[in-house]
Structure formats: C-alpha cells, structure tokens
C-alpha cells in the first residue's frame, strides 16, 4: 500500500513539473512566430501531460481498491483467558496477530462498522481494540467481573454484563457510550449474568442469569429491566436475525430454551440429554443454531430452527465454549478452551475443515461484520452514518453519508 501511494506522489509531482515546463515553454514562445516544430513540441507535451494525468488517476483508483479490499477483510477475534486476543484471517485460517489485553478476557464483540473490538476482562476492565492496527487504544474501568459484551446495531452503545457485585443483592449491566468510551448507565439484573444479546432493531437486550435461573429483558431506550423470564439454568444467548426468537443454553438442564420476543415467554425446550450446552450462534439466514457442547462431549450440535430438532453433531476440540458464524454463513468458528485451538466448521457439510492454534484457554470469539452500505437518506440520520462499514463508511458526518446515497442512487 505504501508503494502504491509513493507511485501516486511521484506521478503527481511529475505532472506538476510538466505543468511548470509547459507554462515556461508557452511564455518563452509566445512572442515568437509559430513554426511547425514548436507547435509539434507543444502538442506532444500536451499529450504526455494528459497521459500522466490518466496514469495518476488509475494508480489512485488502484490504491483505493486495495484499501477497500483491506478494510473489507473478515477476521475472527478470539479472547484467550491467558490475557490476549488472537486475530484469525478467515480467508487463510491463519492467526495473524496476538494482542495483549486485560486480565482474564472472557467476552468480545465488534462494532457494526468493524473498526473496534470490545473485550471484557474479568478483572474489571474493558479493552477497546482498533481493528485497523490491532492495538488496544482505550481501557475502560468496568463493573466487577465483566464477562459478556454486545453492541447495539447502530454501534453507539456496548452492553457489558458484570457477574458479581459484592455490596448489592443483584448483579449489573454496564452501558458504554462508544463515542466517549465511558459508562453512561448501570442496570441491575439477576444473579450471575453471563452473556448478553441485543435484538436486531436494538430495542431490547436479553441477559441470562445463571444463579437465579431467569433472563432479564432490558429496554435499551430507558435502560431498565422491563420483565424477567424464568428458565432452568442459563448460559449462552443468541437472537434470530428476524428478532422473533431468543435461544438460551442451559448447561445444568441439558437443554436449549426458545423465547418468543413478542410475548417474552418460553415457547419451546430442546432436550440435549446428558450434555452441557454453553455457547450458541445462529446462521445469518436464520435457519440453524449452532450450540457448543462442553466436556465430556466436546461437540457442536446443529439445531434446525424451523423444527427445533437437532440435525447434526460435529466433534470438535476439547472444551468448546464460544462460537461465531461468518457473515456469509459458510463457516462457524469454535473456541476449544482445553486444547487451545479454534475449530472451523463448514456449515454446508457440518464438518471441521481447519483447526487453528491460538492463545491459552480461548473462551470467546467474534467475527467482523459484513460491510453495509446506506441506501436511503433515512439510514444516515441520527448518527446512522456511523454504523456503515468500509468501503462505504464509516462516514465522518451525516452530509457525507447522504452524498454517498445520492451518488449511488443515480448510477
């Protein structure tokens, strides 16, 4: 990329020099009678000048395309309890970076524009990673023992669950403003919250609480708990892309519970006899749920969402916990805590196609979202311009977002 920009700089410098030479030639010959030789020279200079301008344009476009490709790269961010985050290039399935974070990282989430990863460190901090440089740019003091983290669809808030609050009878969820990276609200929930998931429309957050067997439902407009749903044993949580169902794993109960978001009631229980389901992720098309089954089974169960039946069982590494699915739905990435690896599942065949060595005790994983482009002016309003990823955005302001929409509507 540096070489591309160097070529552009040299090219533009050459054009500027040519302009000066042409200007001088014009002034030197302006008082002389024109002849065919000097006319041809000026004509040749004009052609060369035009060709150089075209070359500069092509080089700049090439560099821009290269930048867009680099920004659109899909990576998996793996939180290792040993104190690092491993970055996996999902194209090559190679770990390309290791990022030191806080003590005992346990949860990770990525902003919708793909520019930041938020990592919950159990010993009371949140590390914010710049995904362009893969470095920690901010460390946010948090509540006690933060574990799970989720980010609103517009990218403006991060919700972090805090497992223990010693001076209260309940635990909490911290709400972080992602612009300022400060905590702007603290919400009391149940006992032992582990993870959090936010509905696609951003209006509700669902928090399973392990110790009192309920799911707290948070209204994100008021940041208050509006209802609780009793469920026998809770751990992982995921919401279908259409926002109608919440899937909650119950390690103690050996089952997966299904919640209807319209009524906030449990409408189905999927038995996983003598198994310990922990993590859950749902394919982008909403047809299947992938559930990690921890020791001693060490498998991933695949649930058909239409029938709520298990349709496949996939052996993975030892101690699977976290799971995430690529934006195109073709791969599932599973963290195996006891074997220090990530298993990559081909969702078409439901087989493991790669095993990647990462840090010590990988427990959570998140994958950069697919780039999204605004298609209407409404998408750009109320800070909506921040939610769009490369190559279109994120935009610096609403006006640039609207200009992008206007330009592409007329293409």
C-alpha positions in Angstrom: 0.0 0.0 0.0 2.9 2.4 0.8 4.4 1.7 -2.6 1.1 2.5 -4.3 0.9 5.9 -2.6 4.6 6.5 -3.3 3.9 6.0 -7.0 0.9 8.3 -6.8 3.1 11.0 -5.2 5.8 10.7 -7.8 3.3 10.7 -10.6 1.6 13.8 -9.3 4.9 15.5 -8.8 5.8 14.7 -12.4 2.5 16.2 -13.6 3.2 19.4 -11.6 6.7 19.6 -13.1 5.3 19.1 -16.6 2.8 21.9 -15.9 5.6 24.3 -15.0 7.7 23.2 -18.1 4.7 23.7 -20.3 4.0 27.1 -18.8 7.6 28.2 -19.3 7.6 27.0 -22.8 4.4 28.8 -23.6 5.8 32.1 -22.2 9.1 31.7 -24.0 7.5 31.1 -27.3 4.5 33.5 -27.1 6.4 36.4 -28.7 8.0 34.3 -31.4 6.4 33.5 -34.7 4.9 30.0 -34.5 6.5 27.3 -36.6 5.6 23.7 -37.2 8.4 22.3 -35.0 7.5 24.3 -31.9 3.8 23.5 -32.5 4.5 19.8 -32.6 6.6 20.0 -29.4 3.8 21.8 -27.6 1.3 19.2 -28.9 3.5 16.3 -27.7 3.9 17.9 -24.3 0.1 18.3 -24.0 -0.4 14.6 -24.9 2.2 13.5 -22.4 0.6 15.7 -19.7 -2.8 14.2 -20.4 -1.4 10.6 -20.3 0.3 11.3 -17.0 -2.9 12.6 -15.5 -4.7 9.4 -16.6 -1.9 7.3 -15.1 -2.2 9.1 -11.8 -6.0 8.6 -11.8 -5.6 4.8 -12.5 -3.0 4.5 -9.8 -5.1 6.3 -7.2 -8.1 4.1 -8.1 -6.0 1.0 -7.8 -4.8 2.2 -4.4 -8.4 2.9 -3.4 -9.5 -0.6 -4.4 -6.6 -2.1 -2.5 -7.6 -0.1 0.6 -11.3 -1.2 0.2 -10.2 -4.9 0.0 -8.0 -4.5 3.1 -10.8 -2.9 5.0 -13.3 -5.5 3.9 -11.2 -8.3 5.3 -13.1 -10.6 7.6 -11.2 -11.5 10.8 -12.1 -13.6 13.9 -11.2 -12.1 17.2 -10.6 -14.8 19.9 -10.4 -13.9 23.6 -7.9 -16.1 25.4 -8.2 -16.3 29.2 -4.4 -16.1 29.4 -4.7 -12.3 28.6 -4.5 -12.0 24.9 -6.7 -11.8 21.8 -5.8 -13.8 18.8 -6.8 -12.5 15.3 -7.6 -15.1 12.7 -7.7 -14.2 9.0 -10.8 -16.2 7.9 -9.6 -16.3 4.3 -6.5 -18.3 5.2 -7.5 -19.6 8.6 -4.1 -18.3 10.0 -3.6 -16.4 13.2 -2.1 -13.2 12.0 -1.9 -11.2 15.3 -1.8 -11.5 19.0 -3.0 -8.5 21.1 -2.3 -8.2 24.8 -5.4 -7.1 26.7 -6.5 -7.1 30.3 -6.6 -9.9 32.9 -8.7 -12.9 32.0 -10.6 -11.7 28.9 -13.9 -13.6 28.7 -16.0 -11.9 26.1 -15.6 -10.0 22.8 -17.9 -8.0 20.4 -17.2 -6.0 17.3 -18.8 -2.7 16.3 -21.1 -2.9 13.2 -18.6 -0.9 11.1 -15.9 -3.4 12.0 -13.5 -0.7 13.3 -13.4 -1.6 17.0 -13.5 -4.8 19.2 -14.6 -4.5 22.8 -13.1 -7.2 25.1 -14.5 -7.8 28.6 -11.7 -8.6 31.0 -12.9 -10.4 34.2 -10.6 -8.4 36.5 -12.6 -5.2 36.0 -11.8 -3.6 32.7 -12.9 -3.4 29.0 -10.2 -3.2 26.3 -11.0 -1.4 23.1 -9.1 -2.7 20.1 -8.6 -0.7 16.9 -9.0 -3.4 14.3 -7.0 -1.5 11.6 -3.9 -1.6 13.8 -4.8 -4.5 16.1 -3.8 -2.5 19.2 -5.6 -1.5 22.3 -6.5 2.2 22.1 -8.6 2.6 25.2 -9.0 0.7 28.5 -12.3 1.3 30.3 -12.8 0.6 34.1 -15.8 -1.6 34.5 -18.1 -3.2 37.0 -17.0 -6.3 38.9 -16.1 -9.3 36.9 -17.3 -8.3 33.4 -17.9 -11.4 31.2 -20.2 -10.9 28.2 -20.5 -8.0 25.8 -22.8 -7.0 23.0 -23.0 -3.9 20.8 -26.2 -2.2 19.5 -26.9 -2.4 15.8 -26.2 1.3 15.4 -22.9 0.9 17.1 -23.5 3.7 19.7 -23.7 1.5 22.8 -21.9 -1.5 24.3 -23.7 -3.6 26.9 -21.4 -5.4 29.4 -22.6 -7.9 32.0 -20.9 -7.8 35.4 -21.1 -11.2 37.2 -20.5 -10.1 40.8 -21.4 -7.0 42.8 -20.5 -7.7 46.4 -22.4 -4.8 48.0 -25.7 -5.5 46.3 -28.3 -8.3 46.1 -28.2 -8.2 42.3 -25.6 -8.0 39.5 -25.4 -5.4 36.8 -25.1 -4.5 33.2 -22.9 -1.5 32.3 -23.8 0.6 29.3 -20.9 2.2 27.4 -21.1 5.1 25.1 -18.8 4.0 22.2 -18.1 7.6 21.2 -16.7 8.6 24.5 -15.9 5.1 25.8 -17.4 6.0 29.2 -20.1 4.2 31.2 -23.3 6.1 31.0 -25.7 3.7 32.8 -25.7 0.8 35.2 -28.7 -1.6 35.1 -29.4 -4.1 38.0 -30.2 -7.5 36.6 -30.4 -11.0 38.1 -27.6 -13.1 39.8 -24.7 -14.3 37.8 -25.3 -12.8 34.4 -23.0 -14.5 31.9 -23.8 -13.1 28.4 -25.9 -10.6 26.6 -27.6 -10.4 23.2 -29.4 -7.4 21.6 -32.3 -7.6 19.2 -31.7 -6.6 15.5 -33.8 -3.5 15.9 -31.7 -2.5 19.0 -34.7 -2.1 21.3 -34.1 -5.0 23.7 -31.2 -6.7 25.4 -31.6 -10.2 26.8 -29.4 -11.2 29.7 -29.3 -14.8 31.1 -28.6 -15.0 34.8 -27.1 -18.3 35.9 -27.7 -18.2 39.6 -31.4 -17.3 39.8 -32.5 -19.0 36.6 -34.1 -16.1 34.9 -33.5 -14.0 31.7 -33.6 -10.2 32.3 -35.1 -8.2 29.4 -33.7 -4.7 29.1 -35.5 -1.8 27.3 -32.5 -0.1 25.7 -34.3 3.2 25.4 -34.8 3.6 29.2 -32.0 1.2 30.2 -34.4 -0.6 32.6 -35.4 -4.2 33.1 -39.0 -4.5 31.8 -39.6 -8.2 32.5 -37.9 -11.4 33.6 -38.4 -14.9 32.1 -37.9 -18.0 34.2 -35.6 -20.6 32.6 -34.0 -23.6 34.3 -30.2 -22.9 34.1 -28.9 -20.3 31.7 -25.6 -19.5 30.0 -25.3 -18.6 26.3 -27.8 -16.5 24.3 -28.4 -15.7 20.6 -31.3 -14.0 18.8 -32.6 -14.9 15.3 -31.9 -12.4 12.5 -35.7 -11.5 12.3 -35.7 -10.8 16.1 -38.6 -13.1 16.8 -36.8 -15.8 18.9 -34.1 -16.0 21.6 -32.1 -19.2 22.1 -30.7 -19.7 25.6 -28.5 -22.6 26.6 -29.0 -24.4 29.9 -25.9 -26.3 30.9 -27.4 -27.6 34.2 -30.7 -28.5 32.5 -29.0 -30.1 29.4 -31.3 -28.2 27.0 -31.8 -25.1 24.9 -34.8 -22.9 25.6 -36.6 -20.8 23.0 -38.2 -17.4 23.9 -40.8 -15.6 21.8 -39.8 -12.0 21.9 -43.3 -10.8 21.2 -44.7 -12.2 24.4 -41.4 -12.8 26.3 -42.4 -16.3 27.2 -40.6 -19.6 26.7 -42.3 -21.4 23.8 -40.0 -24.5 23.3 -37.4 -26.6 25.1 -34.9 -28.6 23.0 -33.5 -31.5 25.0 -29.8 -32.3 24.9 -29.8 -35.3 27.2 -26.6 -35.7 29.4 -25.0 -32.8 27.7 -23.6 -29.4 28.7 -24.6 -26.7 26.2 -22.7 -23.4 26.6 -22.4 -21.1 23.6 -24.9 -20.6 20.8 -24.8 -18.8 17.4 -27.4 -18.5 14.7 -26.7 -18.5 10.9 -27.4 -15.2 9.1 -30.3 -16.8 7.2 -31.9 -17.8 10.5 -32.3 -21.5 9.6 -29.9 -23.1 12.1 -28.5 -22.7 15.6 -25.0 -24.0 16.4 -24.5 -24.9 20.0 -21.2 -25.8 21.7 -21.5 -28.9 24.0 -18.7 -28.8 26.6 -16.8 -31.6 28.3 -17.1 -34.6 28.2 -19.0 -34.5 24.9 -16.8 -31.9 23.1 -19.1 -31.5 20.1 -21.3 -28.9 18.4 -24.9 -29.6 18.0 -26.8 -28.2 15.0 -30.5 -27.3 15.5 -33.0 -26.8 12.7 -34.8 -23.6 13.8 -37.9 -24.5 11.8 -38.4 -27.7 13.8 -36.2 -27.1 16.8 -34.7 -30.5 16.3 -31.0 -31.5 16.4 -30.0 -32.4 12.8 -26.2 -32.9 13.2 -23.5 -33.4 15.8 -19.9 -32.3 15.0 -16.9 -33.4 17.0 -14.5 -30.5 17.7 -11.6 -29.8 20.1 -11.6 -30.2 23.9 -13.8 -27.9 26.0 -15.7 -26.0 23.3 -17.3 -22.8 24.6 -17.6 -19.8 22.3 -18.9 -19.8 18.8 -19.4 -17.3 16.0 -20.5 -17.6 12.3 -19.1 -15.7 9.4 -21.3 -13.0 7.7 -21.9 -15.2 4.7 -22.9 -18.1 6.9 -20.4 -20.6 5.4 -18.2 -21.1 8.4 -18.6 -21.4 12.2 -15.6 -20.7 14.5 -15.5 -22.6 17.8 -13.1 -21.9 20.7 -11.8 -25.0 22.4 -10.7 -23.9 25.8 -8.9 -27.1 26.8 -7.0 -27.7 23.6 -6.0 -24.0 22.9 -7.5 -24.2 19.4 -10.3 -22.9 17.2 -12.2 -25.4 15.1 -13.6 -24.2 11.8 -16.8 -25.8 10.7 -18.0 -25.8 7.1 -21.8 -25.2 7.5 -22.6 -26.8 4.2 -21.2 -30.2 5.2 -21.2 -29.7 9.0 -17.6 -31.0 9.2 -14.4 -29.5 10.7 -12.3 -28.2 7.8 -9.5 -26.5 9.8 -8.0 -26.4 13.3 -6.1 -23.2 14.3 -3.8 -22.9 17.3 -4.4 -19.7 19.3 -3.6 -18.5 22.8 -4.0 -20.3 26.1 -7.7 -21.1 27.1 -9.7 -19.5 24.2 -13.2 -18.8 25.6 -14.9 -16.4 23.2 -14.9 -15.3 19.6 -16.4 -12.6 17.4 -16.2 -12.0 13.7 -16.0 -8.7 11.9 -19.4 -7.9 10.3 -20.1 -7.7 6.6 -19.7 -4.2 5.1 -23.1 -2.4 4.9 -23.9 0.5 2.6 -26.6 3.1 3.2 -29.4 3.0 0.6 -31.5 6.0 1.7 -31.2 9.3 3.5 -33.0 7.9 6.5 -30.2 5.4 7.0 -27.8 8.4 7.5 -29.9 10.3 10.1 -29.5 10.3 13.9 -25.9 9.1 13.8 -26.8 6.3 11.5 -23.9 7.3 9.3 -21.6 5.7 11.9 -23.0 2.2 11.5 -21.8 1.6 7.9 -18.6 -0.2 7.4 -15.9 0.0 4.7 -15.6 0.6 1.8 -18.6 3.0 2.0 -18.0 4.2 5.6 -18.0 4.9 8.4 -18.7 8.5 7.3 -17.3 11.5 9.1 -20.7 13.2 9.2 -24.3 12.8 8.1 -23.7 15.0 5.0 -21.1 12.7 3.6 -23.4 9.7 4.1 -26.2 11.5 2.2 -23.8 12.4 -0.6 -22.9 8.8 -0.9 -26.6 7.8 -1.2 -27.4 10.5 -3.7 -24.4 9.5 -5.9 -25.2 5.8 -5.9 -28.9 6.3 -6.5 -28.1 8.0 -9.8 -25.7 5.3 -11.0 
